[in-house]
Amino acid sequence: MRASLVSLLRVAVAAYAMSALTAHASPLCIKERTPFALSHDTVKWTMSIAPGADCIQGLRWSHMQIFSVSVVSGPSRGQLAVVGSGFRYSAEREARGADKFTLLISGKNRHDPGTSTLEVEVNPQ
């Protein structure tokens, strides 16, 4: 009985500690989201994010298949990670000024393969 109580307490402490490590994603961080067409096009998105917050954004539209996402130019202030067919931008805790990054997306739009360049401007809230 005592061993199971100690085990339960350990699990509860571990769960509490891990909850502090979870991402705090900003809801609706992408303010302007023009669709890209994978037709060698370039589109611009605008992101608004609080200092220290994360923006997790998928890139796939319903009729597209994404083959790869790569970073053309990374942000100068925050951190950027490609996650599957999307990205995660983490703003600095002491965000000062705007940031930007560029992604290259390759895939198939319906039946036609192609690429799109996505330029994202990041504005602190």
N, C-alpha and C positions, 0 to 999 in steps of 0.2 A: 504494500500500500504506500509506504513512504517513498519507495523507489519510483513508483508511477507519478506521485505528486511532484517529486524533484524533476523528473523528465518533462512533465507538463509545464512546470515553471521555466525550465530551460527553453522549451519551444516558444513559450510566450515571450520571453526576453529576446530571443533571436528574431521573432516576428516583429517585435517593436523596433529593434535595432535596424532591421532591413527596411522598415517603412520610412525611416528617415533618409534612405538612399534612393527612393523612387524618384522618377522624373516628374517634374511639375510642369506639364505641357500647357502652354497658353491656348485656350480655346479660340478657334477662329483667328489664328495669328496671320494668315494670308488675307490681306485686304483686297488686293486686285489679283485675280487669278484668270488671266486670259488663257483659253485652251490652246495647246500646241497641237500640231497636226502631223508631226513626224514627216514633214515634207521639206526638209532642209531650211526650216523657218527659225526665226528668233523671236521669242516672246519675253515680255518683262512682267515680273510679279513684284508686288510690294508687300512686305511683312512688317507688322508692328508687334513688338515684343517687350515685355518688362525686363528690367535688369535681373540677371540670374535665372531667367525662365528658359524653357525649351520649346521649340516649335517642331513638331513631328508631322511631316506631310507626305502623303502618298502621291504618286505621279500618274498612276494608271487611270485612264478613262475607260468606260465600259466597252468600247469597241477596239481597244488597243491591247497589244501584247508588248511589254517592255523587255528587251533583251539585256540592256545594261544602262547603268547611270554612272557617269564619271565626272570628277571635279576638273573643270578647265582652269578656274582660278578660285582659290579659297578666300575666306573672309580674313580681314586683317585684325578684327577685334574679338570675334566669337570663335566657337569651335563648330566644325561641320563634319558630319559623318553620313556616308551613303548607307542606307539600311534597306536592303532588298530593292524594290522598285520605288523607293522614296528617299527622304533625307531627314536628318535631325540636326537642327541648328540650336546651339546653346549660347545664349547671350552672356557676356561678362557680368559679374555681379555689380561692377562699377561702370556700367555702360555709359560712354560719353560719345555722342555723335553717331552718325549713320555708319553702316557697314554694307558690304555687298559681296556676292559670290556668283559664279557662273557654273552651270552644269550642262553636260552634253548627254542627251537621252537618245538611245537608239532602240529601235523596235519595229513593229509592224502595225500600221493603221489599216484595219480591215485586211486587205490582201497585199498592200504595198509596203515594202520595207523602207525605212528612212531614218533621219535623225532630226532632232530639234535642239536648239540652244536655249537654255532657260537662264535669264539674268534676273537675279533676285536682289532687290534693294531692301535693306533692313533698317527700320527706324525705331529708336527706343521709345517706349511709352512714357 
